[in-house]
Every structure is written in structure tokens, then in C-alpha cells.
């Protein structure tokens, strides 16, 4: 089996439109959640979200082509551009051995809604011919592949809020098993829209707290729902010997991937957290994590009553007494929940924590739920000499994922 490393990262997030800005703001405890500016929220029960700010789409897509491209794809192209430049992979790998795995939880929602309105109000002739290629969920990975001539393995994962993590994990296994030398992997989302706000709010999934800085409070006893976010995260995964031969910068080794299903409920996690616990066990076993390792785990940590409790149970079930020695945090306290992008962005955060030896905090959590009894790195970033980092993500439909990274 091949070894796989991370040689490039790129991100567009509510706390920064590139990785250095995002990372600095996370370590400084900057909250990217605020009142929604994209549309009038007067008739909506929820008025806050983690929006991407000051993003110029023409920095990655020609102005004339924007009408052909949904913003979820633009975000993916922006994150991929940063990651590709960071890695220097283009021109250093056979096109037929370069893959593109960019997933999305929902896809081109704005394009879907806009063209539905055009059809209902003005008839079929007013539906743009660009509607289908703007809207479909695989077009981001397709656009990235076209831009970088990635003619190898390609996949668009769609597993709700586990999408980004599954994309990275499946890319890892493709390289490990010899099907590619490098993969542009990640997730993207652009669905802060009145329709999604109404839908999530009506199913009681979103926080009803009016203060944007106190709405996403993972593991707090007063948590009452997640805060929607948006953006994209992309990692360049590369076969270790290939990266070493070209003297590439290496952030970390990706060494484990667990992918399981609760097979329990459409939206609720299995109450004991056993599906996620098994995903963690699989990933840690594949990685060969030792009892002596110093570990950071970036939790899914959505700030919903069920997730945070069952995720804590899953971590303890999988790791036993070791669970009380690891450092945990939920960066969703700052970014909100970026849905299909969140797993990829949090994988990047896990890699940077490992590389720099510093753990980003869980901000705004004041009173920890007694059922959530791990070290959640409250309030401020903490330095720690890490040997392993991990990231867990869950998705509607029962998806459970865990990614593990090792220092190299």
C-alpha cells in the first residue's frame, strides 16, 4: 500500500477567504457568524449565518462566465486554485494520474430556485440553457478537473454534512491503492438562502439564539441548534514517494479513514453514537495510532442537543480512557456549519493544528453540558506538541466519517 501526504491546502470560509487568514482568525477566536446580508430575513425565524465576506468571484472566474457558473462551483475553484498553487502539483504529475474529488451536500440551489421561478412566472423559454450544468452536484469537480487537466480518477461525493470528509477519505484510498498519484480533494457549499433557512428552521435544526456571537455554542448545556455556514475547502493529496521525489512541501501524512452508517434515522444520530465510534476505530486502526500519541480531534460539534452528546459518547466508546487525554474543539463555533464543505475545511484545520502544534479553540461555550465531559479547548487556542490529529463528521442519512493525520 502507498503512503499519502498533504502537499497543498486552500479554503474559502466565513473567517477568511484563504488558508492563512482563516487559520489566524481561528487561533484568535474570531467569530464569522453574523446577521445575514444576502437577503431580507424579516419573515424568517432565523436571521444569522456564517456568510463568506468580501469574496470577489471574478478573481477566479471571468466576469462573462459567471452567468454560467453557480457560486458553489466558484468557491470550489477558488479553494482549488489556492491549494494547487500551494502544492506546485500542476506540471509535476502525469495528467492521467491526477484526480479531482470535489463534493457538495446540496449543490446549485440558487440556480435551481432562480430557474424554477423563471419557469413558473415566464414559462419554459425563460429557463437558461446553463441551468443544468450550473445546478448539478458534480459540476464543481468537473470544472476543477477541466481547469487543471485532471484526467485521472474523478468523483463527486454527496453525503450531506459528511461530504467534504468523505471526498478526502475516498481520494486518500484511491492514492493508497495505486489508482492515482495525486488528487484535488474537498467539498463546497453555497446554500444560505431563504428556502434552506426556512427548511432547516422548520425542522428545528437551527439555533434560535438572536445574538450571532452566542448562537453556535458546541457542548454548551444551552445549545439549541446549528448555525448555517458556507464556503469550500480543498486539499492536495499526493503519494508520498512522488511528493518526496519532487521535493514538495509536506504538511502531514493522511493515514486513516473510517466511513460507516448509523442505518438508524434520516436526521437523528444513533443515540449511543456507535456508528461514529466504529468509524473512529477503523480510522485509528488503519493509521496505527498508539497510546503514546498526543492527539487533537476536530469534532463535528454542531451545537445541536443530540449531536454533541452522542459525539462525545462515540469518542469515549472508541478511545476509552484515552479520550480524556486528547484535546478536542469545534471550530463550528466560529465558522458555523458549512454543510458539504465542512469536512474538508476541518480536515485542513486538523492538518494545520498538527503542523503548528496549536489547537484552535471552541469559543462562546460558557457552561459545558455534564454529558459532554471531554477537554473542548474552551475560549483560547492552546499550544500542544501533537503527533496525531483527527476530524469527525456526520451527515443526514446516518453518515459517519473520521479522518486521521500523522506528523511526518
C-alpha positions as CSV (number, residue, x, y, z in Angstrom):
1,X,0.0,0.0,0.0
2,X,1.1,3.5,-0.8
3,X,1.6,6.3,1.8
4,X,-0.3,9.5,1.2
5,X,0.6,13.1,2.3
6,X,-1.0,16.5,2.1
7,X,1.0,18.9,0.0
8,X,-1.4,21.8,-0.6
9,X,-4.4,23.4,1.1
10,X,-7.0,26.1,0.0
11,X,-10.1,27.5,1.6
12,X,-12.9,30.0,1.4
13,X,-14.7,30.4,4.7
14,X,-16.7,32.8,6.9
15,X,-13.5,33.6,8.8
16,X,-11.2,34.1,5.8
17,X,-11.0,33.6,2.0
18,X,-7.6,31.9,2.1
19,X,-5.9,29.5,4.5
20,X,-3.5,31.9,6.2
21,X,-6.3,34.3,7.0
22,X,-8.7,31.6,8.1
23,X,-6.1,30.0,10.4
24,X,-5.0,33.2,12.1
25,X,-8.7,34.2,12.7
26,X,-9.5,30.7,14.1
27,X,-6.5,30.8,16.5
28,X,-7.5,34.4,17.6
29,X,-11.1,33.2,18.3
30,X,-12.7,35.4,15.6
31,X,-16.4,34.6,15.1
32,X,-17.5,34.7,11.4
33,X,-21.2,34.3,12.3
34,X,-23.3,37.5,11.9
35,X,-26.6,38.7,10.6
36,X,-27.5,37.6,7.1
37,X,-26.8,40.2,4.4
38,X,-27.7,38.2,1.3
39,X,-31.4,38.7,1.5
40,X,-34.2,40.2,3.7
41,X,-34.8,38.0,6.7
42,X,-37.9,39.8,8.0
43,X,-40.2,36.9,7.5
44,X,-37.7,34.2,8.6
45,X,-37.4,32.8,12.1
46,X,-33.6,32.7,11.8
47,X,-31.6,35.7,10.8
48,X,-28.0,34.8,11.3
49,X,-25.4,32.7,9.4
50,X,-21.8,32.3,8.7
51,X,-21.5,34.1,5.4
52,X,-18.3,34.3,3.3
53,X,-17.4,38.0,3.3
54,X,-15.7,40.3,0.7
55,X,-15.2,37.5,-1.8
56,X,-14.6,38.5,-5.4
57,X,-15.8,35.8,-7.8
58,X,-14.0,37.4,-10.7
59,X,-10.7,36.6,-9.0
60,X,-11.2,33.0,-10.2
61,X,-13.9,33.1,-12.9
62,X,-14.1,35.6,-15.8
63,X,-17.0,38.0,-15.5
64,X,-18.5,36.8,-18.7
65,X,-18.6,33.2,-17.4
66,X,-20.2,34.0,-14.0
67,X,-23.7,33.7,-15.5
68,X,-22.8,30.1,-16.4
69,X,-21.4,29.2,-13.0
70,X,-23.2,28.7,-9.7
71,X,-21.4,30.2,-6.8
72,X,-20.8,26.8,-5.1
73,X,-18.6,25.9,-8.1
74,X,-16.9,29.3,-7.9
75,X,-16.0,28.7,-4.2
76,X,-14.6,25.3,-5.2
77,X,-12.5,26.8,-8.0
78,X,-11.1,29.4,-5.6
79,X,-10.2,26.9,-2.9
80,X,-8.7,24.6,-5.5
81,X,-6.6,27.4,-7.1
82,X,-5.1,28.2,-3.7
83,X,-4.4,24.5,-2.9
84,X,-2.9,23.8,-6.4
85,X,-0.6,26.9,-6.2
86,X,0.4,25.9,-2.6
87,X,1.4,22.4,-3.7
88,X,3.0,23.1,-7.1
89,X,1.5,19.9,-8.3
90,X,0.5,21.0,-11.8
91,X,3.2,20.2,-14.3
92,X,4.8,17.8,-11.8
93,X,2.3,14.9,-12.2
94,X,1.0,12.9,-15.1
95,X,-2.4,14.3,-16.1
96,X,-3.8,10.7,-16.3
97,X,-2.7,10.1,-12.7
98,X,-4.2,13.3,-11.3
99,X,-7.8,13.1,-9.9
100,X,-10.5,15.5,-8.8
101,X,-12.8,14.6,-5.9
102,X,-14.9,17.7,-5.0
103,X,-18.2,17.0,-3.3
104,X,-21.2,19.1,-2.2
105,X,-24.0,18.5,0.2
106,X,-26.7,20.3,-1.9
107,X,-25.1,21.8,-5.0
108,X,-26.5,24.6,-7.1
109,X,-29.5,25.6,-5.1
110,X,-29.5,29.2,-6.1
111,X,-29.6,28.2,-9.8
112,X,-32.4,25.7,-9.1
113,X,-34.6,28.3,-7.3
114,X,-33.9,31.1,-9.8
115,X,-34.8,28.9,-12.8
116,X,-37.8,27.4,-11.1
117,X,-39.1,31.0,-10.5
118,X,-38.4,31.9,-14.2
119,X,-40.3,28.8,-15.4
120,X,-43.3,29.4,-13.2
121,X,-43.5,33.1,-13.8
122,X,-42.5,33.4,-17.5
123,X,-42.6,29.9,-19.0
124,X,-40.0,27.4,-20.2
125,X,-38.3,29.7,-22.7
126,X,-37.0,31.7,-19.8
127,X,-35.1,28.8,-18.3
128,X,-31.4,29.5,-19.1
129,X,-29.6,26.8,-21.2
130,X,-26.9,27.0,-18.5
131,X,-29.4,25.8,-15.8
132,X,-28.5,22.1,-15.8
133,X,-24.6,22.4,-15.8
134,X,-24.9,25.2,-13.2
135,X,-27.1,23.2,-10.8
136,X,-25.9,19.6,-10.9
137,X,-23.9,18.3,-8.0
138,X,-20.9,17.0,-9.9
139,X,-20.1,20.1,-11.8
140,X,-17.7,21.6,-9.3
141,X,-15.4,18.6,-9.5
142,X,-15.9,18.6,-13.3
143,X,-14.9,22.3,-13.5
144,X,-11.8,21.7,-11.3
145,X,-10.8,18.7,-13.4
146,X,-11.2,20.7,-16.6
147,X,-9.2,23.7,-15.3
148,X,-6.2,21.5,-14.2
149,X,-6.5,18.8,-16.8
150,X,-7.0,16.2,-14.2
151,X,-7.7,13.2,-16.4
152,X,-7.4,10.5,-13.8
153,X,-9.9,9.2,-11.2
154,X,-12.8,11.6,-10.6
155,X,-15.7,11.5,-8.1
156,X,-18.4,13.8,-6.7
157,X,-19.3,12.6,-3.3
158,X,-22.7,13.6,-1.8
159,X,-23.2,12.5,1.8
160,X,-24.8,15.6,3.3
161,X,-22.6,17.1,6.1
162,X,-20.0,14.3,5.8
163,X,-19.4,15.1,2.1
164,X,-16.1,17.0,2.5
165,X,-14.6,14.4,4.7
166,X,-15.7,11.5,2.5
167,X,-14.2,13.2,-0.5
168,X,-10.9,13.5,1.2
169,X,-11.1,9.9,2.5
170,X,-12.0,8.4,-0.8
171,X,-9.2,10.3,-2.5
172,X,-6.8,9.0,0.2
173,X,-7.8,5.4,-0.6
174,X,-7.6,6.0,-4.3
175,X,-3.9,7.0,-4.0
176,X,-3.2,4.4,-1.3
177,X,-4.5,1.7,-3.5
178,X,-2.5,2.9,-6.5
179,X,-5.2,4.4,-8.7
180,X,-3.7,8.0,-8.7
181,X,-0.6,9.8,-7.8
182,X,-2.4,13.0,-6.6
183,X,-6.0,14.1,-6.1
184,X,-7.5,17.6,-5.7
185,X,-10.0,16.7,-2.9
186,X,-12.5,18.6,-0.9
187,X,-16.0,20.0,-0.5
188,X,-18.0,23.1,-1.4
189,X,-21.4,24.7,-0.5
190,X,-23.4,27.9,-1.2
191,X,-26.9,27.5,0.1
192,X,-27.5,30.3,2.6
193,X,-30.9,31.0,1.1
194,X,-34.4,31.8,2.4
195,X,-35.5,28.3,1.3
196,X,-32.8,26.4,3.2
197,X,-33.1,28.7,6.3
198,X,-36.9,28.0,6.3
199,X,-36.4,24.3,5.8
200,X,-33.8,23.8,8.5
201,X,-35.6,26.1,10.9
202,X,-39.0,24.4,10.4
203,X,-37.4,21.0,11.3
204,X,-36.0,22.7,14.5
205,X,-32.3,22.2,13.4
206,X,-31.1,25.8,13.5
207,X,-30.3,27.9,16.6
208,X,-32.9,30.4,17.5
209,X,-30.5,32.5,19.5
210,X,-30.6,36.1,18.3
211,X,-27.0,37.0,19.3
212,X,-24.8,35.9,16.4
213,X,-21.8,35.5,18.8
214,X,-23.7,33.2,21.2
215,X,-25.6,31.1,18.7
216,X,-23.1,28.3,17.8
217,X,-22.0,27.0,21.3
218,X,-20.9,23.4,20.9
219,X,-21.1,21.2,24.0
220,X,-22.8,24.0,26.0
221,X,-25.9,23.0,28.0
222,X,-27.9,25.8,26.4
223,X,-27.1,24.9,22.8
224,X,-30.3,24.8,20.7
225,X,-29.2,24.2,17.1
226,X,-26.6,24.7,14.5
227,X,-25.8,27.9,12.5
228,X,-25.6,27.6,8.7
229,X,-22.3,28.5,7.0
230,X,-20.8,28.3,3.5
231,X,-17.6,28.1,1.6
232,X,-15.1,25.5,0.3
233,X,-12.1,23.6,1.4
234,X,-9.6,21.7,-0.9
235,X,-6.6,19.6,-0.1
236,X,-3.9,18.2,-2.5
237,X,-3.3,14.6,-1.5
238,X,-0.2,13.1,-3.0
239,X,1.6,9.7,-2.9
240,X,4.5,10.1,-0.5
241,X,7.3,9.0,-2.8
242,X,6.0,11.1,-5.6
243,X,6.0,14.2,-3.3
244,X,9.4,13.4,-1.9
245,X,10.9,12.9,-5.4
246,X,9.8,16.4,-6.4
247,X,10.8,17.9,-3.0
248,X,7.3,19.1,-2.3
249,X,6.3,20.8,0.9
250,X,4.6,18.2,3.1
251,X,2.1,19.3,5.7
252,X,1.2,15.9,7.2
253,X,0.5,12.3,6.3
254,X,-3.1,11.2,5.9
255,X,-3.1,7.8,7.5
256,X,-6.6,6.7,8.4
257,X,-10.2,6.9,7.1
258,X,-13.3,5.5,8.7
259,X,-16.6,5.5,6.9
260,X,-19.7,3.9,8.4
261,X,-23.5,4.4,8.6
262,X,-25.8,4.5,11.6
263,X,-28.7,3.0,9.5
264,X,-30.9,4.4,12.2
265,X,-32.8,7.6,11.2
266,X,-33.0,10.2,8.4
267,X,-31.8,13.1,10.5
268,X,-31.0,11.9,14.1
269,X,-27.8,10.3,15.1
270,X,-27.9,6.8,16.7
271,X,-28.4,7.6,20.4
272,X,-25.3,5.7,21.6
273,X,-23.1,7.1,18.8
274,X,-21.9,3.6,17.9
275,X,-21.7,4.3,14.1
276,X,-19.3,7.2,14.6
277,X,-17.4,5.2,17.3
278,X,-16.8,2.5,14.7
279,X,-15.7,5.0,12.1
280,X,-13.2,6.4,14.6
281,X,-11.9,2.8,15.5
282,X,-11.5,2.0,11.8
283,X,-9.6,5.2,11.1
284,X,-7.4,5.0,14.1
285,X,-6.6,1.3,13.5
286,X,-5.7,2.0,9.8
287,X,-3.5,4.8,11.0
288,X,-1.8,2.7,13.6
289,X,-2.3,5.3,16.4
290,X,-0.5,4.4,19.6
291,X,-1.5,5.0,23.2
292,X,1.6,7.2,23.5
293,X,0.4,9.6,20.7
294,X,-0.6,13.1,21.6
295,X,-3.9,13.7,19.8
296,X,-6.1,16.6,18.7
297,X,-9.6,15.9,17.4
298,X,-11.6,18.5,15.5
299,X,-15.2,17.4,16.4
300,X,-18.2,17.7,14.2
301,X,-19.6,19.7,17.2
302,X,-22.6,21.2,15.6
303,X,-24.2,22.8,18.7
304,X,-27.3,20.7,18.4
305,X,-28.5,18.9,21.5
306,X,-28.3,15.4,20.0
307,X,-25.0,15.6,18.0
308,X,-22.7,17.0,20.8
309,X,-23.9,14.4,23.3
310,X,-23.7,11.4,21.0
311,X,-20.4,12.5,19.5
312,X,-18.9,12.7,23.0
313,X,-20.2,9.2,23.7
314,X,-18.7,8.0,20.4
315,X,-15.3,9.4,21.1
316,X,-15.2,7.8,24.6
317,X,-16.5,4.5,23.2
318,X,-13.9,4.4,20.5
319,X,-10.9,5.6,22.5
320,X,-11.7,4.5,26.1
321,X,-9.7,6.2,28.8
322,X,-7.5,7.9,26.1
323,X,-10.5,10.1,25.3
324,X,-9.8,12.1,28.4
325,X,-6.1,12.7,27.3
326,X,-6.9,14.2,23.9
327,X,-7.6,17.8,23.0
328,X,-11.0,18.4,21.3
329,X,-12.5,21.5,19.8
330,X,-15.3,22.6,17.5
331,X,-14.4,25.3,15.0
332,X,-18.0,25.5,14.0
333,X,-18.3,27.9,17.0
334,X,-16.5,30.3,14.6
335,X,-17.4,29.2,11.1
336,X,-20.9,27.9,11.6
337,X,-21.8,24.6,9.8
338,X,-20.5,24.7,6.2
339,X,-22.5,21.6,5.3
340,X,-20.8,19.8,2.3
341,X,-17.7,21.9,2.8
342,X,-17.3,21.5,6.5
343,X,-15.4,18.1,6.5
344,X,-12.8,19.4,4.0
345,X,-12.3,22.7,5.9
346,X,-12.0,20.9,9.2
347,X,-9.5,18.4,7.7
348,X,-7.4,21.4,6.7
349,X,-7.7,22.8,10.3
350,X,-6.7,19.4,11.7
351,X,-3.6,19.3,9.4
352,X,-2.6,22.9,10.5
353,X,-3.1,22.1,14.2
354,X,-0.8,19.1,13.8
355,X,1.8,21.0,11.8
356,X,2.0,24.1,14.0
357,X,1.4,22.4,17.4
358,X,-1.5,24.6,18.4
359,X,-5.2,23.7,18.9
360,X,-7.9,26.2,17.8
361,X,-10.5,26.9,20.5
362,X,-14.2,26.3,21.0
363,X,-15.4,29.9,21.6
364,X,-18.6,31.2,23.2
365,X,-19.2,27.9,25.1
366,X,-19.8,29.0,28.8
367,X,-21.5,26.2,30.6
368,X,-20.5,22.7,29.4
369,X,-23.2,20.1,29.4
370,X,-22.4,17.4,32.1
371,X,-23.0,14.8,29.3
372,X,-20.1,16.4,27.4
373,X,-17.1,15.8,29.7
374,X,-14.0,16.0,27.4
375,X,-11.4,18.7,27.0
376,X,-13.0,21.0,24.5
377,X,-10.3,23.7,24.4
378,X,-12.6,26.4,25.6
379,X,-12.1,30.1,24.9
380,X,-8.5,30.3,23.8
381,X,-6.1,28.4,21.5
382,X,-3.7,26.0,23.2
383,X,-0.2,25.0,22.3
384,X,0.5,21.3,22.4
385,X,3.1,19.1,20.7
386,X,0.9,16.8,18.7
387,X,1.8,13.6,16.9
388,X,-1.7,12.9,15.5
389,X,-4.8,14.9,14.6
390,X,-8.2,13.7,13.5
391,X,-11.5,15.1,12.3
392,X,-15.0,13.6,12.7
393,X,-18.1,14.5,10.6
394,X,-21.7,13.2,10.4
395,X,-24.4,13.7,7.9
396,X,-28.2,13.3,7.5
397,X,-28.9,9.8,6.4
398,X,-26.6,8.3,9.1
399,X,-23.2,9.0,7.5
400,X,-20.2,8.8,9.9
401,X,-16.7,9.7,9.0
402,X,-13.3,10.1,10.6
403,X,-10.0,11.2,9.1
404,X,-6.6,10.8,10.8
405,X,-3.4,12.6,10.1
406,X,0.1,11.9,11.4
407,X,3.2,14.1,11.8
408,X,5.8,13.4,9.2
